[in-house]
Amino acid sequence: MRLKALIAGAILACAAALPAAAADTVYVQLSTYRTGPYAGSGIPIANGMADYLTMLNERDGGVNGVKIVFEECETGYDTQKGVECYEQAKAKKSLVFNPYSTGITLAVIPKASVDKMPILSMAYGLSASADGKAFPWVFNPPLTYWDGASGVIEYIAGQEGGLEKLKGKKIGFIYLDAGYGKEPIPLFEQFAAKYGYTLLKYPVPGKEMQNQSSQWLNIRRDKPDYMVMWGWGAMNPTAVKEATKIRFPMDKFIGIWWSGGEDDARGGGAQAKGYTTLNFHAVGTDFPVMQDIKKFVVDAGKSKVDPAKFGENLYNRGVVNSLYIAEAIKAAQEKTGKKVITPEDMRVGIENLNIDDARIDAIGAKGYIAPVKVTCDNHSGHHKMYVQRWTGEKWEKASDWFDPMSDVVNPMLLAASKSYTEANKPWPARSEPCAN
């Protein structure tokens, strides 16, 4: 009896020494690139994504008491490595896959419905995948590249006095010669035919991103009225610097939202003042959500971000990406009644993402993001954007929030979706019920 009592006492003592049972968790893989020629753009986004999820875990214990376990998978912005990350995400049952590369997105889209893996390509990837009927597992809120292209044309038309004033103009398009850079070309070409401007294309090979002298010599020769940039990584600051060298008027140089990092504009020095890009979220730290990240993560030494770059544009971009993920988890929990959800449940959550004004205020993001609503039919939403302008030191808001030309873009997206599925037969018909 004495021996049994000693054993029992030892067991109780050991049990008391053990940590409490692990709380409910979900797993999310974050595809990132902290190395290579695109690292300048990739690092701040990776930091922002990680810090928002860390803040939720530290402040709230995750989402509705379910902690988000996450880890990065380094892709180097390389498609093959990205596909390997996708396979790892699938094996570990990540709730969602974030490609953070149009090339990687295009490679995994055909796999998504087979593997039941939601793809979140936030404001990048295949524009046609906004068609939820054809791509039930792919989501690209809040805007597609074609929305962005229409926003660029709207902005230029506004500078000229109307769309009819575009006739006879020359619009130059300098872009990364990859899936990302080529994605908006069909819309720019259709708009050129419709509004009468000439589209001049200047591709930049990935291996020549930091050597664009020939492109800008051609631009100086061609004298376009406006220049549009679809750049990434080292391409962006190089292009801004080359534009200043040929004295191209910077107020007529506009980039997509992925060409709007502070380091991109700094590449041109003081002469870059006036450079503009689109954006779909605020820059800066003067928001409750950002102050919570600072308090619970940055000041607590749990972040990799350089404190001097906290709140810069691409860092905030990463924050928004993870904010969407967290809100989709919450929506999935509400729709399914489960606390610990699966990737299949997450798909339902993203398809029911509805961040309205009240919710934006509740999460401390008033003025930081615009409302976002995803539906069964529309996996992007054609939401609002605005124009930001470089002052020489920082970005300033240079327009009100405005809508893309969705009445023109959406029919083109549906036509492109049909062309894609017909070219990739047999393409599976949607079998997932709508849960909106």
N, C-alpha and C positions, 0 to 999 in steps of 0.2 A: 504493500500500500504506500509505504514511504517513497519507494522508487517511482511509483505511478504519479504521486504528488509532485515529486521533483521534475519529472518529465513534463507534466501538465504545466507546472510553473514556468519551466524553460520555454515551452511553446507560447504561453501567454506573453512572456517577456520579449520573445522574438517578434511576435505579432505586433506588440506595441512599438517595437523599433522600426517596423516596416512603414514605408510611406503610405498615405491614403491611396485608395484605389484610383486609378487614372480617370479623370473626367471624360465624358463623351467627347470625341474628336472627329473631325473630318480632315481629309488630306487634299491639298492643292499644290500642284507643281507650277512653278513660275519659270518659263523659258526666258533666259537672259543672255546678254553678251557683254561681258566686262572686258573682253580681250578683242584684239583685231582692229581693223580700220573703221569699224562702226562703234567702237567702244565709247567714243565721246558722246554719242547719242544714247547708247545702251545703258551706261552706268547710272545716270540720274534716274532713268525710268525704273531700273532694277531697285534702286534705293527707295523710290517712292512706293512701289508695289509692296515691298517688304515692310516698310514702316507703317503703312496703314493697317495691314493685317496684324502686325505686332501691337499697335495701339489698341485695336479691338480686343486682342487677347489680354493685354495688361489692364485696360480700363474696364471692360465688360465681361471678361472671361469668354470672349469669342462672340458668337451670334446665338442669342437665346440660350446661353450657358454651354454652347458647344464650341470648344476651342478649334481654331484652324491651324492644323499642323501643315507647314509649308516648307519647301526647299527649292533652291534654284537648280536649273539644268542649263549649263553653258552651251550655247549653240555657235558662238562666234559669228552669228548671222549667216551661217552656212546651212544650206538646205538639207544636205545629208545628215549633218549632226542634229538638225532640228527634227528630222524624222526619227532619229534614234531617241531623242528626248520624248517624242510622242509615244514611242513604243514603251519607254520606261513609265510614262504617265499612265498609259493603259494598264500596264502590269501592276502598278501600285494603286490603281483605281482612283486616280485624281478626279475630282469632281468636274474639272474643266481643263482644257488645254489652251494655253495662251501662246500662239506661235511667235508673235512679235516680229514677223517677217512675212511679206506677201508671198515670197517664194516658198517658204515653209507652209504657209496657209494653203496655197494651191496644191502642194504635194499631199497634204493630209485630208483635204476635203473629201476625196472619194472613199477614204477609210472611215470617216466619222459615223455614217449611218450603219455600217457593218459592225463597227466596234462599240456602238452606242456611247460615243465620246463627244460631249458638247465642245464645239470650237468657238472661242470668243476672240474675234479679230476686231478689236475696238477701233473703228474709224480707219481700217485698212483692209487689205485682202481683196477678194473677188467681189466687186460691186454687185454682181448679179445674185450673189448669195443672200441678198436682202429678201429674196423671194422665199418666204417660209414654206410655201407649198412644195417647192422643189428641193429646198435645203433645210429640212427640219432640224438638223443638228448643227447648223452654222449660224452664227450671229455676228453682226457688225455694227452695233449701235455706237454712238448716236448718229453717225453720218457715214455715207459711203464716199469713196473717192470721186464718184460721179457727182454726188452732191457738192463736194469740194470744188470740182471743176466748174460746176454751175455757179458756185459762190464767187469764184475768181472772175468769171465773165460778168456776173452781176456787178461786182465791184468796179471792174474796168468800165463797164457801160455807165455806171453812176458817175465816174470821173469825166466821161465824155459827154454826158447829157442824155443818155438813153441808148437802148439796144440798137436802134436804127442808126446811131452815130458810129457803130462799129464797122460799117461798110467802108471798105478801102483801107482799113487799118492793117498793120502787120503786128502780129502777136508772136513773139518768140517763146519757145518752150524748151528749157534745158532740163534734162531729166537723167536719173540713174538708168543706165541701159540694162534693166532687169525687169522682172514682173511688176514690181512696185512702180517704177517710172513709166512703164508702158500702159498701165491700167487705165488712165484717164484719156488716152489718145483717141479712142473711138468717139467719146463725147465731144472733145475739142474739135475733131474733124466734122462731126455732124453740125455743131454749132457754127463752124466756119462756113459751111455750105448754106446754113439758114440765115446767118446774119451778115455774110459777105466779107468777113475778114480773112486774111491770109495767115495760115499757121506755119511757122518756121520751126523746124525741129532740130535740136542740138543734143544728141545722145552723148552721155559720158560713161565710158566703160568702167566697171568697178575697179579695175587695176589702174585706172588713170584718174581717179577722183582728185588727186592732188596735183594734177598736171592738165589744166583746162585752158592753157594759153591758145591752142588752135581754135577751140570753140568760141572763145571770146574775141579772137581776131575776126572770125566769121561774123560774129554778132556786130562788131564795130563796122564791118563792111556792109552788112545787110540793113543796119539802122532800124530795127523794129521799134514800134511805138511803145510797146510794153514787153517786159520779160516776165515769164512765169517759171517758177522752179519747183520741181518734184525731186528734191535731193534728200540725202541721209548720210549720217556719219561725216567723214572728212570731206565729202563733196560740198557740203553747205558752206562752211567758212571759206573754202577755196573759191567757190563761186562768188560769194559776196566780195571777197578781196579782189578778184579779177574784174568784177563789175566796177569797183571804184577805180581800178587802174585805167580802164578805158573811159572813165568818167561817164558811165551810163547813169542817167538820172535815177537815183535810188527810190524816189517816190513813184516811179513807174516799174518797180521791180517787186513782184509779189510772190510769196511762196505758199505752198500748202502747209497745213498745221505741223507736219513733220519737219519742216525747214525753219522752225521758229525757236530754236534753242538760243539762250543768251550767248553761248560760245559761238554759235553760227554767226550772229550779227557782229560780235566782237572781232571776228576775223577781218572785217573791213575797217577797223579803227574808227576814228571820228567821222571819216568820210561815209560810213555806212548809215548815218542818220537819215531817216526817211524810209528805210527798207520796211516792207510790210509783209505780214503773213496772216493767214486765217488762224482761228483758234476756236475751241469749243469748251473751254473752262478758263477760270481766272488764273492770273499769275500773282504770286505774293503769299504772305502769311497772315494777313489780317482777317482771318476767318476762324470761328470757334473750332472747326475740325482740324485746322492746321495748328492751332495753339495746343490742342490735345495731343497731337503727334509730337510736338515739341516737348511738352511736359512729360509724357509717358515713355517716349522713345529717344528722342534726340538728347534731351538734357539728362536722361537716365543712362546714357552711354550705350544704348542698344541699337544704334543706327550706324551705317557706314557713310552717311552723307557728310560732306564737308559743311560745317555749320554756315559758312559764308554762302553756300549754294542752296541752302534750305529754302524752299518756296519758289525756286526758279521754274521755268516753264515745263521742262521735260520731267523734272522731279514731280511736279504736280500732276503731270500726265500719268505717271505711274500710280499716284494716289487715286486718281479717278478710276483707273483700270481695276484696282482692288476694291474700291468702293462699289463698283458695279458687281463684282464677284460676291461681296458680302451681302448686298441687297438681293441678289439672285438666290443666295442660300436662304435668306429670310423668307423670300417669296415661296421657295420650294417647301420649306418647313410648313408654311401656312397652307399651301395647296394640298400637301400629302398628309399632314398631321404627324409627321415624323420629326424627331429632333436630329437624328443622325441620318442624313440623306445619302442617296447613291448618285452616280453620274446620270442615270436615267431621270431621277427626280430633279437633278440640277437643270437638265434640259427644260423641264416644265417651269422651273423657277425663272430661268432666263427669258423664256417665252412669255412669262407673266411679269417681267420687270416693269414696274410702274413707279418711278420716282417723281412724284408731283411736288407742287410748291410746299405743301404741308410737310411732306417727308423731308424735303431738302432743308427746311427750317429745323426740323427735329434732329437731323444729323449734323447740324452746325455748318451747313454749306450754302446758306443763302447768299446769292451773288457769286458763288464759286462755280456752280454748274447750272445749266438750264434743265428744265424737266425732261425726262426720258420715259418713253412708253414703247414697249415691244409688244407686238401682237402675233397671232398665229400666222397671219399672212405677210406681215411686214417685220422682218428681223433686224431692221436698221432704225426706221422711224422717221428719217428725213427731218432731223431736229435742227435747232437754231445754232448759228455760228456768229462770229464777229471778226472784225479786222483789228489787228494790233500793229502798232508802229514803233520802230526803234528810235529812241530819243538820242542815241549816242552813248547812253549808259544803261538804259533799261527799256522794257516794253511798256507802252501805254495803250490804253483802249482807244481805238481810233474810229469806232463806229458803234451803233446800237446793235443788239442781237438781231439777226435777220434769218429768214427761212431760205433754204435752197429752192431752186426752180423745180420743185417736185412734180408739178403737173407735166413738165417736159421730161424730167429724168425717169420717173417711175415707169412709163410705157417702154422706154428704152431698156430699163433694167429687166422688165418682164420678157422683152424680146430677146435680150442677151441670155437670160436664164433658159429660155426655150432652146436657143442655139447651143448652149453648153450641154444640156441634158441630151439633146439629139446627137451631138458629136461624141458623147460618152455613153452610148448605149451598150448594154442595157442599164439604164439608170433606174434605180428602184423608185417606185411610186411611194408617196408618203403614206405610211400606215399608222403614224402616231396621231391620236385624237387631239383636237384642240382643247385646251383647258382654260381658255380665257374667260 
